[in-house]
Amino acid sequence: MYDALVCTSTFFGRIVLLIMYAQEDSFSRFAPRHRFISTDSNRGPVHQLDPNVVVYSIDTIRRDTTAWTELKSSRNMDPFQDPPEGADRAHWSFERNTSKAACIRGQLASYAIAHTTSCFRLHSITLLILGAYARFIRWDRSAAIVSERFNYVEQPTILVDYLWGLSHASDEALGIVPTEVVALVEESNLYRHHLPYSESRDGLFYKVTVPSREVPGESGDYIIQYRNCRSESLFGRGTRSTIALRLRDPAVVFLKDYWRVKAEGVLNEGEIYRRL
């Protein structure tokens, strides 16, 4: 099906072997900090979805996906259409208006939802392969930004730079929230002590750092069970809540996380509770 993805360029043919499966050795030279795994027969345990290739970091205990790739055999399966030169971009319909294109956009959105809601993320990064062409998509809580389509056979350095960037970008550039880390063993055991009937689905507990409302510049640490608090929304506030252990006391508390509106004259939810 993916014969069109075999590059005629000798240089790029050594890098991208996205035909039937992902060969991590083919990528390791350009993305040494990541593994590329085929999911065709290995669906995610929670959402049961399988974008063709997922990217995992090899430098961390995290089991989260860094980025993911969807493969389509032809540019005719592109769910988007770039405006021709000279067109009025303000009135151009970028989304291709066919039922097949709508289904593909829905497929991509479902994968992005699974990626962004199964863990705390700033954004999600997608590589969409369309035969000999490709696009990049960046998803966050406000919108999805889609790049222009490019021919990676004729412009192989674009994908090479992408692979290289995956292994050299900061965690925040990759969408990883810097205030959430894997909890230490003693912190996990403390959580189990206060909540003895609780156990993390993925075997790990996580520590999140929350800024203090009372003391500017200070923050508090909380231990949570990782995957019991996901939000099934891609855009908007992405509200999620969970039982957490506050470390400073320690005490069992209710922790609510969401992307709040920050605008003049609009109070945040915590301030409203405080005034009440």
DRENDO-1510 file (C-alpha; in Angstrom, 1 decimal, always signed):
<recs>
REC; n; res; u; v; w
REC; 1; MET; +0.0; +0.0; +0.0 .
REC; 2; TYR; +2.8; +2.3; +0.9 .
REC; 3; ASP; +5.1; +1.7; -2.1 .
REC; 4; ALA; +4.8; +5.4; -3.0 .
REC; 5; LEU; +6.6; +6.2; +0.2 .
REC; 6; VAL; +9.8; +4.6; -0.9 .
REC; 7; CYS; +12.1; +7.4; -1.8 .
REC; 8; THR; +14.0; +7.3; -5.1 .
REC; 9; SER; +16.7; +9.5; -3.5 .
REC; 10; THR; +19.5; +7.3; -2.1 .
REC; 11; PHE; +20.1; +9.8; +0.7 .
REC; 12; PHE; +16.5; +9.9; +1.9 .
REC; 13; GLY; +15.8; +6.3; +1.2 .
REC; 14; ARG; +18.1; +5.4; +4.1 .
REC; 15; ILE; +16.1; +7.5; +6.5 .
REC; 16; VAL; +12.4; +7.0; +5.8 .
REC; 17; LEU; +11.3; +3.4; +5.5 .
REC; 18; LEU; +7.6; +3.9; +6.3 .
REC; 19; ILE; +6.3; +1.1; +4.1 .
REC; 20; MET; +4.9; -1.7; +6.2 .
REC; 21; TYR; +6.5; -1.0; +9.5 .
REC; 22; ALA; +8.8; +1.5; +11.2 .
REC; 23; GLN; +12.4; +0.5; +11.4 .
REC; 24; GLU; +13.9; +2.4; +14.3 .
REC; 25; ASP; +17.5; +1.8; +13.1 .
REC; 26; SER; +16.6; +3.8; +10.0 .
REC; 27; PHE; +15.7; +6.8; +12.1 .
REC; 28; SER; +18.2; +6.5; +15.0 .
REC; 29; ARG; +21.0; +8.5; +13.1 .
REC; 30; PHE; +18.7; +11.5; +12.9 .
REC; 31; ALA; +16.6; +11.1; +16.0 .
REC; 32; PRO; +18.9; +9.4; +18.5 .
REC; 33; ARG; +16.7; +10.1; +21.5 .
REC; 34; HIS; +13.6; +8.5; +20.2 .
REC; 35; ARG; +12.1; +5.2; +19.1 .
REC; 36; PHE; +9.7; +4.8; +16.2 .
REC; 37; ILE; +7.1; +2.1; +16.8 .
REC; 38; SER; +4.5; +0.7; +14.4 .
REC; 39; THR; +1.1; +0.4; +16.0 .
REC; 40; ASP; -0.7; -1.5; +13.3 .
REC; 41; SER; -1.0; -4.5; +15.6 .
REC; 42; ASN; -0.3; -2.7; +18.9 .
REC; 43; ARG; -3.2; -0.4; +19.8 .
REC; 44; GLY; -3.0; +1.9; +22.8 .
REC; 45; PRO; -4.3; +0.2; +25.9 .
REC; 46; VAL; -6.6; +3.1; +27.0 .
REC; 47; HIS; -8.1; +4.6; +23.8 .
REC; 48; GLN; -7.6; +1.5; +21.5 .
REC; 49; LEU; -6.4; +3.7; +18.6 .
REC; 50; ASP; -3.5; +3.1; +16.3 .
REC; 51; PRO; -1.9; +5.9; +14.3 .
REC; 52; ASN; +0.6; +4.1; +12.0 .
REC; 53; VAL; +3.8; +5.2; +13.8 .
REC; 54; VAL; +4.3; +6.6; +17.3 .
REC; 55; VAL; +7.4; +8.2; +18.6 .
REC; 56; TYR; +8.7; +7.5; +22.1 .
REC; 57; SER; +11.6; +9.0; +24.0 .
REC; 58; ILE; +14.3; +6.7; +25.2 .
REC; 59; ASP; +15.7; +9.1; +27.8 .
REC; 60; THR; +12.9; +9.0; +30.3 .
REC; 61; ILE; +10.7; +6.7; +32.4 .
REC; 62; ARG; +7.7; +8.2; +30.8 .
REC; 63; ARG; +5.6; +6.0; +28.6 .
REC; 64; ASP; +3.9; +8.8; +26.8 .
REC; 65; THR; +4.0; +9.4; +23.1 .
REC; 66; THR; +6.2; +12.3; +22.0 .
REC; 67; ALA; +4.7; +12.6; +18.5 .
REC; 68; TRP; +2.9; +10.5; +15.9 .
REC; 69; THR; +2.6; +9.8; +12.2 .
REC; 70; GLU; -0.3; +8.9; +10.0 .
REC; 71; LEU; +0.4; +7.3; +6.6 .
REC; 72; LYS; -1.8; +7.7; +3.6 .
REC; 73; SER; -0.9; +6.1; +0.2 .
REC; 74; SER; -1.6; +9.1; -2.0 .
REC; 75; ARG; -1.9; +12.9; -2.0 .
REC; 76; ASN; -5.5; +12.3; -3.2 .
REC; 77; MET; -6.2; +11.4; +0.4 .
REC; 78; ASP; -5.2; +14.8; +1.6 .
REC; 79; PRO; -8.0; +16.2; +3.7 .
REC; 80; PHE; -6.8; +19.7; +3.1 .
REC; 81; GLN; -6.2; +21.8; +0.0 .
REC; 82; ASP; -3.7; +24.6; -0.3 .
REC; 83; PRO; -4.8; +27.8; -2.2 .
REC; 84; PRO; -3.2; +28.3; -5.6 .
REC; 85; GLU; -0.9; +31.2; -6.2 .
REC; 86; GLY; -2.8; +34.4; -6.4 .
REC; 87; ALA; -6.0; +33.1; -4.7 .
REC; 88; ASP; -7.8; +35.1; -2.0 .
REC; 89; ARG; -6.6; +33.1; +1.0 .
REC; 90; ALA; -9.1; +34.8; +3.3 .
REC; 91; HIS; -12.0; +33.2; +1.4 .
REC; 92; TRP; -10.3; +30.0; +0.4 .
REC; 93; SER; -11.8; +26.7; +1.8 .
REC; 94; PHE; -8.7; +25.0; +3.3 .
REC; 95; GLU; -10.7; +21.9; +4.3 .
REC; 96; ARG; -11.4; +19.7; +1.4 .
REC; 97; ASN; -15.2; +19.4; +1.1 .
REC; 98; THR; -15.7; +15.6; +0.6 .
REC; 99; SER; -17.0; +12.9; +2.9 .
REC; 100; LYS; -13.7; +11.0; +2.6 .
REC; 101; ALA; -11.7; +14.1; +3.6 .
REC; 102; ALA; -14.0; +14.7; +6.5 .
REC; 103; CYS; -13.5; +11.2; +7.7 .
REC; 104; ILE; -9.7; +11.5; +7.6 .
REC; 105; ARG; -9.9; +14.8; +9.5 .
REC; 106; GLY; -12.0; +13.0; +12.1 .
REC; 107; GLN; -9.5; +10.2; +12.3 .
REC; 108; LEU; -6.6; +12.6; +12.8 .
REC; 109; ALA; -8.6; +14.5; +15.5 .
REC; 110; SER; -9.4; +11.3; +17.3 .
REC; 111; TYR; -5.7; +10.5; +17.5 .
REC; 112; ALA; -4.9; +14.0; +18.7 .
REC; 113; ILE; -7.5; +13.7; +21.4 .
REC; 114; ALA; -6.0; +10.5; +22.6 .
REC; 115; HIS; -2.6; +12.0; +22.6 .
REC; 116; THR; -3.4; +15.3; +24.4 .
REC; 117; THR; -5.9; +13.9; +26.9 .
REC; 118; SER; -4.0; +10.8; +28.1 .
REC; 119; CYS; -1.4; +13.0; +29.8 .
REC; 120; PHE; -0.8; +16.6; +30.6 .
REC; 121; ARG; +0.4; +18.2; +27.4 .
REC; 122; LEU; +0.9; +21.7; +26.0 .
REC; 123; HIS; +0.3; +20.6; +22.4 .
REC; 124; SER; +0.6; +17.6; +20.1 .
REC; 125; ILE; +2.7; +17.2; +16.9 .
REC; 126; THR; +1.7; +15.2; +13.9 .
REC; 127; LEU; +3.4; +14.2; +10.7 .
REC; 128; LEU; +0.9; +13.3; +8.0 .
REC; 129; ILE; +2.4; +11.4; +5.1 .
REC; 130; LEU; +0.4; +11.5; +1.8 .
REC; 131; GLY; +2.3; +9.3; -0.7 .
REC; 132; ALA; +5.4; +11.3; -1.7 .
REC; 133; TYR; +4.0; +14.4; +0.1 .
REC; 134; ALA; +3.6; +15.4; +3.7 .
REC; 135; ARG; +2.2; +18.0; +6.1 .
REC; 136; PHE; +2.8; +18.9; +9.7 .
REC; 137; ILE; +0.0; +19.5; +12.2 .
REC; 138; ARG; +0.3; +21.2; +15.6 .
REC; 139; TRP; -2.7; +20.7; +17.9 .
REC; 140; ASP; -3.4; +22.7; +21.0 .
REC; 141; ARG; -6.4; +23.8; +23.1 .
REC; 142; SER; -7.2; +26.7; +20.8 .
REC; 143; ALA; -6.7; +25.3; +17.2 .
REC; 144; ALA; -4.9; +23.0; +14.8 .
REC; 145; ILE; -2.2; +24.6; +12.7 .
REC; 146; VAL; -1.6; +22.8; +9.4 .
REC; 147; SER; +1.5; +23.4; +7.3 .
REC; 148; GLU; +1.5; +23.6; +3.5 .
REC; 149; ARG; +1.9; +20.3; +1.7 .
REC; 150; PHE; +5.4; +19.6; +0.5 .
REC; 151; ASN; +7.1; +16.9; -1.5 .
REC; 152; TYR; +9.6; +15.2; +0.8 .
REC; 153; VAL; +11.3; +13.3; -2.1 .
REC; 154; GLU; +12.2; +16.6; -3.7 .
REC; 155; GLN; +12.8; +18.4; -0.4 .
REC; 156; PRO; +14.1; +15.6; +1.9 .
REC; 157; THR; +15.8; +18.1; +4.3 .
REC; 158; ILE; +12.5; +19.2; +5.7 .
REC; 159; LEU; +11.8; +15.7; +7.2 .
REC; 160; VAL; +15.4; +15.3; +8.2 .
REC; 161; ASP; +15.2; +18.6; +10.1 .
REC; 162; TYR; +12.0; +17.4; +11.7 .
REC; 163; LEU; +13.6; +14.1; +12.9 .
REC; 164; TRP; +16.6; +15.9; +14.2 .
REC; 165; GLY; +14.5; +18.5; +15.9 .
REC; 166; LEU; +12.6; +15.8; +17.8 .
REC; 167; SER; +15.7; +14.7; +19.6 .
REC; 168; HIS; +17.1; +18.2; +20.2 .
REC; 169; ALA; +14.1; +20.2; +21.1 .
REC; 170; SER; +13.3; +21.1; +24.7 .
REC; 171; ASP; +10.5; +19.2; +26.5 .
REC; 172; GLU; +8.3; +22.3; +26.3 .
REC; 173; ALA; +8.8; +22.6; +22.5 .
REC; 174; LEU; +7.7; +19.0; +22.2 .
REC; 175; GLY; +4.5; +19.8; +24.2 .
REC; 176; ILE; +5.6; +18.1; +27.5 .
REC; 177; VAL; +4.4; +20.0; +30.6 .
REC; 178; PRO; +7.4; +20.9; +32.7 .
REC; 179; THR; +5.5; +21.0; +36.0 .
REC; 180; GLU; +4.6; +17.3; +35.8 .
REC; 181; VAL; +7.2; +14.5; +36.5 .
REC; 182; VAL; +7.2; +10.9; +37.6 .
REC; 183; ALA; +6.9; +10.6; +41.4 .
REC; 184; LEU; +9.7; +9.2; +43.4 .
REC; 185; VAL; +9.3; +5.8; +45.0 .
REC; 186; GLU; +8.8; +7.2; +48.5 .
REC; 187; GLU; +6.3; +9.7; +47.2 .
REC; 188; SER; +4.3; +6.9; +45.5 .
REC; 189; ASN; +4.4; +4.9; +48.7 .
REC; 190; LEU; +3.2; +7.9; +50.7 .
REC; 191; TYR; +0.2; +8.1; +48.3 .
REC; 192; ARG; -0.6; +4.5; +48.8 .
REC; 193; HIS; -0.4; +4.9; +52.5 .
REC; 194; HIS; -3.0; +7.7; +52.5 .
REC; 195; LEU; -5.1; +6.1; +49.8 .
REC; 196; PRO; -4.5; +2.3; +50.3 .
REC; 197; TYR; -7.0; +1.1; +47.8 .
REC; 198; SER; -5.6; +3.2; +44.9 .
REC; 199; GLU; -3.3; +2.0; +42.2 .
REC; 200; SER; -2.1; +3.7; +39.0 .
REC; 201; ARG; -3.3; +2.1; +35.8 .
REC; 202; ASP; +0.1; +2.4; +34.2 .
REC; 203; GLY; +2.1; +1.4; +37.3 .
REC; 204; LEU; +3.4; +5.0; +37.9 .
REC; 205; PHE; +2.4; +7.9; +40.1 .
REC; 206; TYR; +3.1; +11.5; +39.0 .
REC; 207; LYS; +4.0; +14.7; +40.8 .
REC; 208; VAL; +2.5; +17.9; +39.6 .
REC; 209; THR; +3.6; +21.4; +40.7 .
REC; 210; VAL; +0.8; +24.0; +41.2 .
REC; 211; PRO; +1.5; +27.7; +41.7 .
REC; 212; SER; +0.3; +29.2; +45.0 .
REC; 213; ARG; -2.6; +31.7; +44.8 .
REC; 214; GLU; -1.7; +33.1; +48.2 .
REC; 215; VAL; +2.0; +33.5; +47.9 .
REC; 216; PRO; +3.2; +34.8; +44.5 .
REC; 217; GLY; +6.3; +32.9; +43.2 .
REC; 218; GLU; +5.7; +29.9; +45.4 .
REC; 219; SER; +4.1; +26.5; +44.5 .
REC; 220; GLY; +3.0; +23.2; +46.0 .
REC; 221; ASP; +3.6; +19.6; +44.9 .
REC; 222; TYR; +0.8; +17.0; +44.6 .
REC; 223; ILE; +0.9; +13.3; +43.8 .
REC; 224; ILE; -1.7; +11.9; +41.5 .
REC; 225; GLN; -2.7; +8.7; +39.8 .
REC; 226; TYR; -1.8; +9.4; +36.2 .
REC; 227; ARG; -4.5; +8.2; +33.8 .
REC; 228; ASN; -7.6; +8.4; +35.9 .
REC; 229; CYS; -8.2; +12.0; +35.2 .
REC; 230; ARG; -8.1; +12.6; +31.5 .
REC; 231; SER; -10.4; +14.9; +29.6 .
REC; 232; GLU; -12.1; +13.7; +26.4 .
REC; 233; SER; -11.9; +17.1; +24.7 .
REC; 234; LEU; -9.3; +18.4; +22.3 .
REC; 235; PHE; -10.2; +22.1; +22.1 .
REC; 236; GLY; -11.5; +24.3; +24.9 .
REC; 237; ARG; -10.6; +24.2; +28.6 .
REC; 238; GLY; -9.8; +20.5; +28.8 .
REC; 239; THR; -11.0; +20.2; +32.4 .
REC; 240; ARG; -9.8; +17.2; +34.3 .
REC; 241; SER; -10.0; +16.4; +38.0 .
REC; 242; THR; -8.6; +13.8; +40.4 .
REC; 243; ILE; -8.0; +12.9; +44.0 .
REC; 244; ALA; -4.5; +14.0; +44.9 .
REC; 245; LEU; -2.1; +13.9; +47.8 .
REC; 246; ARG; -0.7; +17.3; +48.9 .
REC; 247; LEU; +2.8; +16.7; +50.0 .
REC; 248; ARG; +3.4; +19.6; +52.4 .
REC; 249; ASP; +0.9; +18.3; +55.0 .
REC; 250; PRO; +0.4; +15.6; +53.7 .
REC; 251; ALA; -3.3; +15.7; +53.0 .
REC; 252; VAL; -5.8; +14.1; +50.6 .
REC; 253; VAL; -7.3; +16.9; +48.4 .
REC; 254; PHE; -9.4; +17.3; +45.2 .
REC; 255; LEU; -7.3; +18.6; +42.3 .
REC; 256; LYS; -8.9; +20.3; +39.3 .
REC; 257; ASP; -6.9; +21.2; +36.2 .
REC; 258; TYR; -8.1; +23.2; +33.3 .
REC; 259; TRP; -7.0; +25.8; +30.7 .
REC; 260; ARG; -8.7; +28.9; +32.1 .
REC; 261; VAL; -9.7; +32.0; +30.3 .
REC; 262; LYS; -7.2; +34.8; +31.0 .
REC; 263; ALA; -8.9; +38.1; +30.2 .
REC; 264; GLU; -9.3; +41.5; +31.8 .
REC; 265; GLY; -12.3; +41.5; +34.2 .
REC; 266; VAL; -12.6; +37.7; +34.3 .
REC; 267; LEU; -11.9; +36.1; +37.7 .
REC; 268; ASN; -10.4; +32.7; +37.8 .
REC; 269; GLU; -12.4; +29.9; +39.4 .
REC; 270; GLY; -10.1; +29.6; +42.4 .
REC; 271; GLU; -10.5; +33.3; +43.2 .
REC; 272; ILE; -14.3; +33.0; +43.0 .
REC; 273; TYR; -14.2; +30.1; +45.5 .
REC; 274; ARG; -11.9; +32.2; +47.8 .
REC; 275; ARG; -14.4; +35.1; +47.8 .
REC; 276; LEU; -17.3; +32.8; +48.5 .
</recs>
